[in-house]
Every structure is written in structure tokens, then in C-alpha cells.
Amino acid sequence: MPRTELYPVKKIIGFNQAMLDAIEKWRAKQRPIPNLSDAIRALIEAGLKASREK
């Protein structure tokens, strides 16, 4: 039986170095430190939540 994926939809996106540096800086402050994919998802969720609260 195939394993169900938690995040079945995959997207390829580009980042410039400044964006990656900012993500890495944010990741380093988190405990436990999330992997890059989880960090990007968390930042997107935080941004979407903030935009809904305006």
C-alpha cells in the first residue's frame, strides 16, 4: 500500500540569494530548527495569516 504524502502537491519556485539568506536566518532562530521546506511553509502560513488579520 503506498504511503500517503502529507504534502502531495509539489511546486518548483525560485529564490534569490537574499531571500534564502533571510529564510536561513529565520530557521536558525527556531527550536527545533525546521528543515528548509518546513521553514518555507511556516513563513508562508504566517504571511497569509497576517494578511487575513488586516
ABEGO torsion letter per residue (X at the ends): XBBBBABABBBBBBBBAAAAAAAAAAAAABOBBBBAAAAAAAAAAAAAAAAAAX
